[in-house]
Amino acid sequence: MLLPVLLSLSGITCNTPEVYVCDSKTATRYHYNEHCRGLKNCNYSIRKTTLINAENSGKTRCRWEK
């Protein structure tokens, strides 16, 4: 809990990786590569988000990218 305060005071930022998700309500995976074959079935828009946001929304890593 103290670490975020120290980081913000020191000016250091944590870079979280960005991932791609299908904007469908039923999509369950995130992808590191925008052109991953797991995204080819997406009939909705593909959007970029942070890894933390994707995991917090219940998405797991694409099996093709493991």
N, C-alpha and C positions, 0 to 999 in steps of 0.2 A: 504494500500500500504506500510505502514511503518512496519506492522507486519512481513511480510516475511524477511525483512532486519534484524529486531531485532532477529528473530528466527535463522537466519543463523549466525549472530554474536555470539549468545549465545550458539550455538552448539545443540540446541533443534531441533529435527526433528519431523515432523508430519507423523504419520503412517496412510497411507490410506489402507482401507481394500482391499484385493484381491478378485476378482470375476472370474467366468468362463464364457466364451462366445463360441458359435459355430462360427467357422471361415468362415461361409458362408456369401456371400454378402447380402443375404436376411434375415439373423438373426436379430431379433429386441430386444432380451431380454438378461439380464445378470443374473447369478445365483451365490448365495453364496456357494451352496453345489455342489461339482463336480459330485455327483451322483443324482442330482435332476431329477425328471421324465420329466421335461421340456426339458432336454438335450438329452433324449433318441431318439428323432427324428433327431438329428444332423447326417447328412451323411458326414460331413467334420471333420476336427480335432477340438478338444476342447482345447482352450488355456486359460491360466491364464493371467489376466491383472489387472490393478488397477481399482477401482470403478470410479475414475475421468476419466480415459481414456474411459471406457465403456460408461459413461454418455455423454462425449464429442463427442462420435461417434454416438449419438442418441439412444442408447439402454436404455431400461427401465427395472425395476425389474420384475422378473418372477412372474406371478400370482400364481403359486403353492406355492411360498415361502412367500407370504404375510400373 
